[in-house]
Amino acid sequence: MAATPLTPPTLPMSFIPFEDIELSQEERITLAHARWNEASAANENPSQAKIARQYEIPTSTLWDRINDRKTAAARNQQFQRLSLEDEEAICDWILRLQAWG
């Protein structure tokens, strides 16, 4: 009889102890937005201020994400001379040249 692989249980976003993990501001914003969506879907009537405090982000930032406002990086992308793909290609080329010596 073949053994079945063990998979870790999935926990709702509200149970993730993010305080123990070093997260970037963007990651905390993403988690807060996911928590808001989870609570809204469950008809829990979530408090934006409470969730923002829990994830240590500004309430206005969470409000912007909930209302589909683009991030500053996404808004400013149009002003970049190189696209992200072009920038990655140049970085790859430089690394390849460096590896060749």
KEBANU-558334 format. One line per field, with one value per residue: residue number from 1; residue in three letters; x, y, z of N, C-alpha, C in turn. Coordinates in pm, 1 decimal. Layout:
% KEBANU-558334
i <- [NUM;...] .
aa <- [ALA;...] .
n.c1 <- [X;...] .
n.c2 <- [Y;...] .
n.c3 <- [Z;...] .
ca.c1 <- [X;...] .
ca.c2 <- [Y;...] .
ca.c3 <- [Z;...] .
c.c1 <- [X;...] .
c.c2 <- [Y;...] .
c.c3 <- [Z;...] .
This chain:
% KEBANU-558334
i <- [1;2;3;4;5;6;7;8;9;10;11;12;13;14;15;16;17;18;19;20;21;22;23;24;25;26;27;28;29;30;31;32;33;34;35;36;37;38;39;40;41;42;43;44;45;46;47;48;49;50;51;52;53;54;55;56;57;58;59;60;61;62;63;64;65;66;67;68;69;70;71;72;73;74;75;76;77;78;79;80;81;82;83;84;85;86;87;88;89;90;91;92;93;94;95;96;97;98;99;100;101] .
aa <- [MET;ALA;ALA;THR;PRO;LEU;THR;PRO;PRO;THR;LEU;PRO;MET;SER;PHE;ILE;PRO;PHE;GLU;ASP;ILE;GLU;LEU;SER;GLN;GLU;GLU;ARG;ILE;THR;LEU;ALA;HIS;ALA;ARG;TRP;ASN;GLU;ALA;SER;ALA;ALA;ASN;GLU;ASN;PRO;SER;GLN;ALA;LYS;ILE;ALA;ARG;GLN;TYR;GLU;ILE;PRO;THR;SER;THR;LEU;TRP;ASP;ARG;ILE;ASN;ASP;ARG;LYS;THR;ALA;ALA;ALA;ARG;ASN;GLN;GLN;PHE;GLN;ARG;LEU;SER;LEU;GLU;ASP;GLU;GLU;ALA;ILE;CYS;ASP;TRP;ILE;LEU;ARG;LEU;GLN;ALA;TRP;GLY] .
n.c1 <- [84.0;63.8;208.4;39.7;113.8;189.8;18.4;43.7;-195.2;-418.5;-446.8;-679.1;-631.8;-648.4;-533.1;-262.6;42.3;179.2;347.4;572.0;726.2;942.7;818.4;774.7;654.7;480.5;407.5;268.7;55.5;-67.8;-144.7;-322.4;-518.8;-608.6;-711.0;-919.6;-1081.7;-1143.4;-1287.9;-1498.8;-1622.7;-1720.7;-1920.1;-1861.3;-1852.9;-1610.7;-1371.6;-1198.5;-1006.1;-930.9;-819.6;-611.4;-455.8;-385.0;-215.5;-27.3;-30.4;-109.0;-444.4;-555.9;-412.8;-497.3;-766.0;-736.3;-642.1;-858.0;-1042.6;-944.3;-725.4;-426.9;-89.2;187.7;415.2;303.7;153.2;354.1;493.8;451.2;616.9;869.8;1171.3;1253.8;1087.0;973.9;1040.2;1242.4;1434.1;1489.0;1601.4;1836.3;1968.7;2003.4;2173.9;2401.2;2475.3;2537.3;2757.7;2932.0;2970.1;3112.2;3350.7] .
n.c2 <- [-117.1;217.0;502.4;797.6;1131.7;1379.1;1678.2;2015.8;2174.4;2426.9;2755.6;3012.7;3357.3;3519.8;3376.8;3367.5;3421.8;3694.5;3867.4;3739.2;3710.8;3869.9;4107.8;4287.5;4622.4;4620.3;4349.1;4327.3;4498.8;4359.7;4125.0;4236.6;4334.1;4092.6;3978.1;4156.3;4104.5;3836.8;3857.3;4017.9;3854.0;3661.1;3792.1;3937.3;4202.1;4374.8;4588.7;4849.4;5010.4;4855.5;4625.6;4748.2;4846.5;4601.2;4492.6;4683.1;4905.7;5209.0;5327.7;5460.7;5356.3;5089.9;5139.1;5251.3;5025.9;4850.5;4984.6;4952.2;5113.6;5187.8;5084.9;5297.7;5232.2;5099.8;5307.7;5481.8;5344.5;5401.6;5613.8;5518.3;5456.5;5210.7;4899.9;4657.3;4404.4;4459.4;4566.2;4343.0;4175.6;4313.5;4302.1;4022.5;3983.0;4129.7;3982.2;3740.9;3820.6;3885.6;3633.7;3511.0;3639.3] .
n.c3 <- [0.0;-91.5;55.7;147.4;61.1;305.6;360.7;458.1;673.8;553.5;660.9;748.1;643.9;869.2;1074.0;1040.8;1188.7;1137.2;1267.7;1353.0;1134.6;908.0;706.7;402.3;336.0;115.0;106.6;350.9;294.4;86.4;223.9;411.1;240.0;131.6;365.0;415.9;189.8;240.8;482.1;398.9;209.8;377.1;498.1;734.4;799.4;802.2;970.1;831.3;955.3;1176.9;1056.0;914.4;1126.8;1243.9;1051.2;1038.9;856.7;675.0;705.9;490.5;277.6;269.6;210.6;-44.5;-189.8;-162.9;-314.0;-568.4;-649.9;-821.7;-741.7;-644.4;-789.8;-1011.2;-1122.5;-1200.3;-1391.1;-1660.8;-1710.3;-1724.3;-1901.7;-1992.5;-2032.4;-1789.5;-1880.6;-2067.9;-1896.5;-1735.9;-1931.9;-1996.4;-1749.1;-1727.2;-1944.6;-1863.8;-1637.9;-1763.3;-1919.6;-1712.0;-1598.0;-1800.4;-1778.8] .
ca.c1 <- [0.0;146.0;183.5;-7.8;198.3;127.3;13.2;13.4;-328.6;-421.0;-511.6;-729.5;-537.3;-656.5;-457.4;-119.4;109.6;276.2;439.5;692.8;795.0;979.9;747.7;786.8;531.5;392.4;353.8;167.8;-60.9;-132.3;-210.1;-436.2;-622.9;-662.7;-792.0;-1042.1;-1164.0;-1190.3;-1390.9;-1614.2;-1689.0;-1788.6;-2018.5;-1820.9;-1852.9;-1477.6;-1332.0;-1074.6;-908.8;-882.0;-730.8;-491.2;-373.3;-334.5;-106.4;63.7;-28.4;-203.2;-583.0;-579.6;-353.5;-589.6;-883.9;-699.9;-636.0;-993.6;-1110.5;-871.3;-628.5;-298.2;23.9;270.7;502.4;223.6;117.0;472.1;554.1;440.8;722.8;997.9;1223.7;1259.7;983.6;1031.1;1098.9;1369.3;1526.6;1531.6;1688.3;1967.1;2031.1;2047.0;2289.1;2515.1;2517.0;2600.3;2890.6;3012.6;3005.9;3214.1;3478.2] .
ca.c2 <- [0.0;336.9;605.1;923.5;1241.5;1468.4;1818.4;2097.7;2233.4;2567.5;2837.3;3140.2;3467.3;3578.3;3297.2;3371.5;3511.9;3766.3;3944.1;3659.9;3705.4;4000.9;4129.9;4421.0;4701.0;4571.7;4218.9;4352.5;4556.7;4250.0;4039.1;4309.7;4336.0;3956.8;3962.0;4234.2;4029.4;3716.7;3896.7;4068.0;3738.8;3587.6;3885.6;3969.1;4347.1;4404.8;4726.6;4882.6;5062.3;4744.2;4543.7;4828.0;4844.4;4464.9;4469.2;4796.9;4985.4;5319.4;5298.0;5514.1;5263.2;4977.0;5190.6;5262.8;4892.1;4797.0;5055.9;4923.9;5215.5;5127.1;5119.2;5405.0;5172.7;5073.1;5436.1;5546.5;5258.7;5464.8;5712.6;5449.2;5446.0;5068.4;4816.4;4561.5;4295.0;4509.2;4579.3;4206.9;4124.7;4378.1;4244.1;3887.0;3995.0;4173.3;3867.8;3645.1;3873.6;3873.6;3492.6;3479.6;3696.8] .
ca.c3 <- [0.0;-104.2;157.0;91.2;109.4;402.3;320.5;574.7;667.4;517.0;761.8;698.4;657.7;1002.9;1168.2;1009.9;1283.7;1055.8;1351.1;1370.0;1006.8;854.6;581.4;345.0;338.6;8.4;147.6;454.0;227.1;14.5;323.7;466.6;137.0;126.3;486.5;392.7;94.9;310.1;579.2;323.5;148.7;483.7;555.8;871.8;814.7;856.5;994.0;760.6;1051.2;1258.8;972.8;886.2;1249.4;1262.5;956.4;1050.8;734.6;683.8;669.7;356.3;180.9;257.4;140.6;-186.5;-249.1;-168.2;-421.7;-692.7;-691.0;-855.8;-656.5;-698.7;-891.4;-1131.2;-1182.4;-1257.3;-1491.8;-1792.3;-1725.6;-1733.7;-2038.7;-2026.5;-1971.4;-1695.0;-1957.8;-2122.7;-1784.3;-1701.1;-2037.9;-1980.6;-1629.8;-1762.6;-2034.2;-1782.8;-1556.9;-1853.5;-1950.7;-1591.8;-1581.2;-1900.8;-1734.3] .
c.c1 <- [88.7;106.8;136.5;77.4;119.2;129.0;-23.3;-126.4;-319.7;-500.7;-567.6;-627.5;-536.4;-573.2;-307.3;-51.6;219.8;375.7;573.4;778.2;825.4;914.8;770.6;652.5;432.3;329.8;245.8;40.2;-139.1;-206.4;-332.9;-552.0;-688.2;-752.3;-924.4;-1136.5;-1224.6;-1304.8;-1516.3;-1693.6;-1768.2;-1894.2;-1989.4;-1824.0;-1719.7;-1453.6;-1199.6;-967.3;-848.0;-784.3;-601.6;-398.6;-309.1;-212.8;-7.9;82.4;-125.8;-343.5;-612.1;-523.9;-444.9;-714.6;-856.6;-699.7;-774.8;-1069.9;-1032.5;-781.5;-494.8;-191.1;103.7;361.5;426.7;185.3;234.8;539.8;553.4;553.0;861.6;1042.4;1230.1;1142.0;1052.1;1098.7;1234.2;1475.3;1578.4;1627.9;1828.7;2040.8;2083.4;2171.9;2414.3;2566.3;2586.2;2741.6;2984.1;3058.1;3114.3;3351.5;3512.9] .
c.c2 <- [123.7;439.0;733.3;1037.6;1330.3;1610.6;1901.3;2157.1;2379.6;2642.5;2962.9;3250.1;3524.2;3500.9;3298.8;3469.3;3591.3;3845.6;3871.2;3657.0;3847.4;4017.0;4272.2;4492.4;4648.6;4437.5;4235.6;4410.2;4447.0;4157.0;4107.1;4312.7;4198.2;3931.3;4035.0;4156.7;3904.8;3750.0;3946.6;3953.3;3659.4;3674.0;3918.6;4118.7;4395.1;4554.6;4752.4;4927.8;4950.0;4656.9;4618.6;4829.8;4707.9;4439.9;4585.6;4871.4;5101.5;5277.9;5344.5;5422.0;5142.6;5020.2;5200.4;5126.4;4831.0;4857.6;5052.8;5037.6;5146.6;5169.6;5230.8;5351.3;5148.7;5203.6;5500.0;5465.4;5323.7;5564.7;5649.2;5439.4;5300.7;4996.2;4721.1;4446.2;4336.7;4518.3;4441.9;4150.6;4184.7;4321.3;4103.3;3890.4;4035.0;4057.5;3761.5;3691.5;3860.6;3729.6;3450.6;3535.6;3811.8] .
c.c3 <- [0.0;2.0;88.4;146.6;206.0;348.9;442.9;562.3;626.3;621.5;697.8;725.5;799.4;1105.0;1142.4;1105.2;1213.3;1139.5;1365.7;1243.8;961.2;717.6;532.6;355.3;235.2;44.2;255.4;393.3;155.5;110.8;383.4;367.2;125.1;247.6;472.7;299.9;159.7;405.4;508.2;262.5;252.3;553.5;701.8;900.0;874.0;873.3;923.2;858.0;1134.5;1180.4;942.7;1008.0;1268.6;1173.0;949.8;919.0;751.9;636.9;527.8;248.1;159.9;181.6;-9.5;-254.6;-263.2;-286.0;-553.3;-741.0;-715.9;-755.3;-722.3;-809.3;-1021.6;-1201.3;-1253.9;-1366.4;-1629.4;-1817.6;-1737.6;-1879.2;-2085.5;-1961.4;-1874.4;-1767.6;-2016.4;-2012.9;-1741.9;-1803.6;-2025.9;-1859.9;-1657.7;-1849.3;-1956.1;-1698.0;-1641.3;-1890.1;-1831.6;-1572.0;-1681.0;-1864.0;-1811.1] .
